[in-house]
């Protein structure tokens, strides 16, 4: 074989291998960065949704201590958030949110507590309806950040 031909083929093959390695590296980097950006966006959306649910649920829980819900419309924001959770989140988070809503409803329709009963309940915190929900959310966000969802 002609040495000039071998030299030319070596140069062409070397360029092809080098170019394809650069292309593959760039493609993998872009793919990884795109996936990471997508996960970060989803984490932010879910955190916002969880924050809304916790804020509205906390408000309703505190209201339910000293007076009963007068109209079902007071629960509209909470149900709206619950249904957005139903669209986006895992079964574990949805189940915890459903349980929380049920406990909020029970609290809002039971007889009013006296100031002393409210004080004792808040100090003892025997059952925080939002605790299980918060733990389920934290677990889901950790899985999402690891890329498991």
Backbone as a ProteinNet text record, in pm:
[ID]
protein_1_A
[PRIMARY]
XXXXXXXXXXXXXXXXXXXXXXXXXXXXXXXXXXXXXXXXXXXXXXXXXXXXXXXXXXXXXXXXXXXXXXXXXXXXXXXXXXXXXXXXXXXXXXXXXXXXXXXXXXXXXXXXXXXXXXXXXXXXXXXXXXXXXXXXXXXXXXXXXXXXX
[TERTIARY]
84.5	0	89.5	45.3	119.9	125.4	243.9	254.7	174.7	161.3	84.5	-64	-112.2	-251.9	-280.2	-188.1	-202.3	-204.7	-117.9	-110.6	-240.9	-294.6	-418.1	-536.5	-544.8	-652.5	-643.3	-523.3	-504.4	-554	-522.5	-566.3	-718.4	-779.6	-925.7	-992.3	-945.2	-1002.7	-982.9	-867.7	-840.5	-935.2	-958.1	-1051.8	-1193.7	-1233.6	-1368.1	-1389.1	-1291.3	-1302.5	-1305.2	-1217.5	-1213.4	-1342	-1392.3	-1516.7	-1636.4	-1642	-1755.7	-1749	-1630.1	-1617.8	-1665.4	-1630	-1673.7	-1825.3	-1880.1	-2025.3	-2096	-2047	-2109.8	-2103.8	-1991.9	-1977.1	-2073.3	-2081.8	-2172.6	-2317.6	-2353.6	-2490.2	-2526.5	-2436.6	-2463.1	-2473.7	-2388.2	-2391.5	-2522.4	-2564.2	-2690	-2809.5	-2806.8	-2916.3	-2924.6	-2811.8	-2807.6	-2851.7	-2803.3	-2841.6	-2990.5	-3045.3	-3188.4	-3272.5	-3230.9	-3304.1	-3296.8	-3179.9	-3162.2	-3250.1	-3254.6	-3338.3	-3485.7	-3526.5	-3664.9	-3699.1	-3608.3	-3630.4	-3636.9	-3546	-3546.8	-3676.2	-3726.5	-3852.6	-3968.5	-3970.4	-4076.3	-4069.6	-3949	-3933.5	-3990.3	-3957.7	-4009.4	-4162.4	-4220.4	-4366.5	-4432.1	-4376.9	-4436.4	-4416.9	-4300.3	-4279	-4381.9	-4409.4	-4510.1	-4648.7	-4681.5	-4811	-4821.9	-4715.6	-4715.9	-4726.7	-4655.5	-4660.7	-4803.2	-4869.8	-5007.5	-5099.8	-5084.7	-5169.9	-5146.6	-5021.1	-4988.7	-5039.7	-5022.4	-5068.3	-5220.8	-5291.9	-5439	-5488.6	-5427	-5467.3	-5444.3	-5332.1	-5302.8	-5405.7	-5440.3	-5541.4	-5673.7	-5716.1	-5844.3	-5840.4	-5726.5	-5714.2	-5728.6	-5664.5	-5671.5	-5812.7	-5876	-6013.9	-6107.4	-6084.3	-6170.9	-6162.5	-6061.9	-6048.7	-6154.8	-6181.7	-6273.1	-6405.6	-6424.5	-6557.7	-6572.6	-6696.5	-6726.1	-6731.7	-6704.5	-6716.8	-6863.6	-6890.7	-7029.9	-7079.6	-6992.3	-7032.2	-6925.4	-6966.6	-6869.7	-6775.4	-6816.7	-6731.8	-6598.7	-6595.1	-6469.5	-6362.5	-6405.5	-6312.1	-6268.5	-6324.4	-6292.2	-6141.9	-6066.7	-5923.3	-5850.2	-5885.5	-5820	-5850.7	-5975.9	-6012.9	-5948.3	-5933.1	-5865.3	-5720.7	-5653	-5514	-5506	-5598.5	-5601.1	-5612.1	-5695.4	-5711.2	-5590.9	-5519.2	-5393.2	-5288.5	-5290.3	-5200.9	-5235.3	-5363.4	-5408.7	-5351.8	-5337.9	-5285.4	-5135.2	-5058.7	-4913.5	-4836	-4891.4	-4809.4	-4834.1	-4748.3	-4754.4	-4877.1	-4906.8	-5018	-4995	-4870.1	-4836.5	-4872.1	-4834.5	-4863.5	-5014.1	-5079.8	-5223.8	-5298.6	-5259	-5322.9	-5305.6	-5184.4	-5159.6	-5241.9	-5255	-5334.9	-5482.8	-5532.4	-5672.3	-5697.9	-5606.7	-5621.3	-5620.6	-5533.9	-5525.8	-5656.3	-5712.2	-5839	-5948.5	-5952.3	-6053.3	-6039	-5916.6	-5894.9	-5932.3	-5905.1	-5943.9	-6095.8	-6164	-6310.8	-6365.2	-6309.2	-6352.8	-6332.5	-6220.6	-6191.1	-6286.9	-6321.2	-6406.7	-6553.1	-6594.4	-6735.6	-6761.2	-6658.1	-6681	-6714.7	-6767.1	-6803.2	-6681.1	-6708.6	-6601.8	-6531.3	-6403	-6324.8	-6314.7	-6301.2	-6279.4	-6134.4	-6104.1	-5965.1	-5866.8	-5909.6	-5821.9	-5800.4	-5905.3	-5891.8	-5801.1	-5813.7	-5727	-5581.8	-5558.1	-5421.8	-5362.5	-5436.7	-5387.5	-5362.4	-5452	-5436.5	-5312.2	-5292.8	-5176.7	-5044.9	-5046	-4923.7	-4889.9	-4990.2	-4967	-4944.9	-5010.3	-5005	-5011.3	-5120.7	-5129.2	-5132.7	-5185.9	-5199.4	-5196.2	-5084.3	-5071.7	-5111.3	-5225.9	-5272.5	-5178.5	-5100.1	-5011.6	-4875.5	-4846.3	-4715.4	-4695.8	-4791.5	-4780.6	-4770.3	-4848.2	-4842.1	-4702.5	-4648.2	-4514.5	-4407.3	-4418.1	-4320.4	-4331.1	-4452.7	-4472.7	-4416.5	-4435.9	-4383.1	-4230.8	-4172	-4026	-3968.9	-4031.5	-3987.5	-3999	-4111.1	-4129.9	-4028.8	-4003.4	-3906.2	-3765.3	-3730	-3598.5	-3586.8	-3692	-3689	-3679.7	-3752.9	-3752.3	-3613.1	-3551.5	-3417.3	-3312.9	-3336.1	-3245.7	-3277	-3385.4	-3422.7	-3500.6	-3562.5	-3632.3	-3777.1	-3831.4	-3972.1	-3980.8
-116.9	0	123.8	222.9	346.3	421.8	462.8	534.5	665	730	854.7	825.1	713.7	674.4	637.8	563.4	526.1	651.1	744.2	868.6	947.7	954.6	1028.5	960.7	825.2	752.9	768.8	767	786.1	923.4	1023.2	1159.7	1169.5	1110.5	1115.6	1041.2	920.9	843.9	914.3	973.7	1046.8	1164	1236.5	1349.4	1301.1	1190.5	1136.9	1092.4	1021.1	975	1093.3	1189.7	1308.5	1388.7	1406	1481	1410.8	1279.1	1205.9	1203.9	1200.2	1205.4	1340.2	1447.4	1580.9	1592.3	1540.1	1542.2	1464.2	1345.2	1261.4	1329.5	1389.5	1457.4	1575.9	1653.5	1768.4	1722.9	1620	1568.5	1520.6	1444.4	1395	1509.3	1608.2	1722.8	1798.9	1825.1	1896.6	1818	1688.5	1604	1605.6	1594.3	1594.8	1730.1	1838.6	1971.3	1996	1950.4	1966.3	1890	1769.4	1688.2	1753.2	1803.4	1867.2	1992.6	2072.6	2193.1	2155.3	2048.8	2002.5	1958.1	1885.6	1839.2	1958.8	2055.2	2172.7	2251.1	2262.1	2331.3	2258	2126.4	2047.1	2058	2057.2	2072	2206.5	2314	2447.2	2451	2391.9	2391.6	2317	2200.6	2121.8	2189.7	2248.5	2319.8	2431.4	2504.3	2610.3	2556.1	2444.2	2379.9	2333.1	2272.3	2225.6	2343.4	2450.9	2569.9	2624.1	2633.3	2682.6	2595.1	2464.4	2371.5	2387.5	2394.7	2408.6	2541.8	2649.4	2781	2783.2	2735.1	2735.2	2638.2	2520.6	2423	2474	2541.3	2597.2	2701.1	2786.5	2889.8	2826.4	2726.2	2661.9	2586.1	2524.1	2454.3	2550.9	2666	2763.6	2821.8	2846	2895.9	2794.4	2667	2561.9	2542.3	2600.8	2583.2	2661.1	2784.4	2865.3	2896.7	2851.9	2862.8	2763.1	2728.9	2630.4	2699.1	2622	2674.8	2704.1	2825.4	2865	2824.7	2829.5	2794	2704.2	2616.7	2530.7	2608.8	2728.8	2807.9	2844	2844.7	2875	2771	2652.4	2543.7	2540.4	2628.8	2629.5	2634.6	2727.9	2733.5	2602.4	2541.8	2416.7	2305.7	2296.4	2193.5	2218.8	2343.7	2377.6	2328.5	2356	2311.9	2159.6	2096.6	1950	1888.7	1945.6	1890.7	1917.6	2025.9	2046.4	1946.8	1912.5	1807.9	1676.1	1650.4	1527.2	1516.5	1627.3	1628.2	1604.4	1655.8	1659.2	1560.4	1520	1457.5	1307.7	1246.5	1101.8	1062.3	934.2	879.2	900.4	889	907.2	1049.1	1149.1	1288.4	1313.6	1262.5	1281.5	1219.3	1100.2	1033.5	1116.1	1168.1	1251.2	1379.8	1438.1	1560.5	1531.1	1419.2	1381.1	1363.3	1294.1	1274.2	1408.3	1498.1	1630.1	1706.1	1702.8	1771.4	1712.9	1581.6	1519.8	1566.9	1576.9	1623.1	1770.3	1849.8	1990.9	2002.2	1921	1922.2	1884.5	1780.7	1741.2	1854	1920.3	2030.1	2147.6	2174.4	2289.2	2268.3	2144.6	2118.2	2064	2054.5	2011.9	2134.7	2113.1	2227.2	2315.3	2442.2	2537.6	2502.2	2531.8	2508	2637.4	2623.1	2740.1	2785.4	2908.4	2954.4	2862.7	2810.7	2720	2589.2	2536.4	2413	2435.8	2551.7	2584.3	2590.7	2657.3	2669.3	2530.8	2445.3	2311.2	2228.6	2241.6	2167.7	2213.1	2343.9	2396.4	2363.7	2362.6	2328.6	2179.8	2096.5	1951	1901	1964.6	1922.5	1770.7	1710.1	1564.6	1507.7	1585.3	1533.8	1651.4	1667.4	1774.9	1719.8	1759.1	1704.5	1732.6	1838.4	1873.5	1803.8	1738.6	1674.2	1561.3	1471.6	1359.1	1409.5	1512.7	1571.4	1627.1	1701.5	1759.1	1652.7	1544.6	1435.8	1367	1347.2	1286.1	1376.9	1506.5	1602.3	1602	1603	1601.7	1476.5	1362.7	1237	1241.8	1293.8	1302.4	1397.1	1510.8	1605.2	1545.9	1470.5	1404.7	1304.5	1225.9	1130.7	1204.3	1311.8	1389.3	1447.2	1499.8	1556.3	1451.8	1327.9	1220	1168.1	1220.3	1180.2	1050.4	1012.1	883.4	893.3	1012.8	1024.4	1040.8
0	0	0	-69.9	-85.8	47.2	93.9	221.3	222.3	110.2	106.1	129.2	74.4	92	237.7	299.5	440.6	527.3	495.7	571.6	556.8	435.6	411.3	481.1	472.9	540.5	691.7	745.3	890	932.9	853	885.1	880.8	778.3	765.4	880.9	910.3	1020.7	1154.9	1174.8	1299.3	1316	1206.1	1211.3	1238.8	1174.9	1193.9	1338.6	1393.3	1532.3	1627.8	1608.4	1695.1	1686.4	1564.5	1545.1	1606.5	1590	1647.2	1799.4	1855.6	2001.8	2054.2	1984.5	2024.4	2013	1902.7	1882.6	1992.6	2023.4	2126.5	2263.4	2295.2	2423.3	2433	2327.5	2325.4	2337.6	2265.9	2269.5	2410.1	2472.6	2608.4	2708.3	2695.4	2786.1	2772.3	2649.7	2626.5	2679.8	2657.5	2704.2	2856.9	2923	3069.4	3124.1	3063.2	3110	3089.9	2978.2	2952.5	3052.8	3084.2	3182.8	3321	3356.3	3487.1	3497.9	3390.6	3391.2	3404.9	3338.8	3347.2	3489.8	3552	3690	3785.1	3769.1	3856.6	3841.5	3719.4	3695.3	3764.2	3752.7	3815.9	3968.6	4024.3	4169	4213.9	4141.7	4177.9	4170.8	4067.5	4054	4169.5	4201.3	4310.7	4445.2	4468.4	4594.4	4610.5	4502.4	4507.5	4539	4478.3	4502	4646.8	4697	4836.2	4932.8	4901.1	4985.7	4992.2	4877.5	4874.2	4959.7	4946.4	5021.8	5171.8	5211.3	5353.8	5408.1	5331.4	5377.6	5393.2	5293	5299.4	5406.5	5414.3	5516.1	5656.9	5678.2	5810.7	5850.6	5755.1	5780.9	5823.4	5748.1	5778.3	5910.4	5940.1	6068.9	6185.5	6176.2	6284.7	6295.8	6181	6184.2	6249.6	6223.7	6274.8	6424.6	6488.1	6633	6709.7	6665.6	6745.7	6677.9	6556.5	6496.2	6382	6356.7	6252.6	6116.2	6011.4	5875.7	5849.7	5806.8	5785.2	5647.4	5548.5	5412.2	5349.7	5260.6	5193.5	5101.6	5059.2	4971	5036.1	5167.1	5238.1	5204.1	5161.2	5131.1	4984.2	4901.4	4758.1	4729	4790.2	4757.5	4789.7	4901.1	4939.1	4839.4	4796.4	4698.7	4562.9	4528.3	4403.1	4405.7	4514.6	4528	4532.2	4603.2	4610.9	4471.1	4388.8	4254.1	4165.5	4188.6	4115.4	4163.3	4291.1	4342	4274.7	4257.9	4192.6	4050.6	3981.6	3845.2	3837.7	3933	3919.8	4006.3	4117.4	4221	4233.3	4312.1	4331.7	4413.4	4410.5	4487.4	4636.8	4680.4	4821.7	4868.7	4790.4	4826.3	4819.2	4716.9	4703.7	4821.1	4861.2	4974.6	5102.2	5123.8	5242.5	5235.5	5117.1	5101.9	5129	5077.9	5103.6	5253	5320.3	5465.1	5538.4	5494	5556.8	5538.7	5418.7	5393.1	5482.7	5495.8	5583.2	5727	5775.3	5912.8	5928.2	5823.5	5827.8	5832.3	5752.9	5753.7	5891	5950.4	6084.3	6183.6	6173.5	6264.9	6244.9	6118.3	6089.4	6119.6	6139.1	6165.3	6305.6	6387	6525.2	6609.8	6729.4	6815.3	6844.2	6863.1	6892.5	7023.4	7026.2	7147.3	7227.6	7357.6	7442.8	7426.5	7466.5	7458.1	7532.7	7646.6	7723.3	7647.9	7585.9	7506.4	7385.5	7322.9	7209	7253.8	7366.3	7420.9	7446.9	7514.3	7546.1	7419.5	7322.8	7197.6	7121.9	7115.6	7042.2	7111.8	7244	7316.7	7305.3	7309.4	7305	7162.2	7066.6	6925.3	6912	6956.6	6953.1	6811.1	6718.3	6583	6486	6417.8	6319.6	6183.4	6131.3	6003.6	5886.9	5895.7	5784.5	5792.1	5903.9	5919.5	5818.4	5807.6	5714.5	5571.7	5540	5406.5	5379.1	5472.5	5455.3	5436.9	5512.8	5500.2	5363.8	5315.7	5183.8	5074.5	5089.3	4991.1	4991.1	5108.3	5117.8	5052.6	5075.9	5015.8	4863.4	4814.6	4669.5	4605.7	4668	4613.1	4610.8	4713.7	4715.4	4601.5	4577.9	4466.1	4332.9	4321.3	4197.1	4171.5	4274	4257.3	4221.5	4264.6	4226.5	4086.5	4028	3893.9	3887.5	4000.6	4007.4	3961.4	3942.1	3900	3750.6
[MASK]
+++++++++++++++++++++++++++++++++++++++++++++++++++++++++++++++++++++++++++++++++++++++++++++++++++++++++++++++++++++++++++++++++++++++++++++++++++++

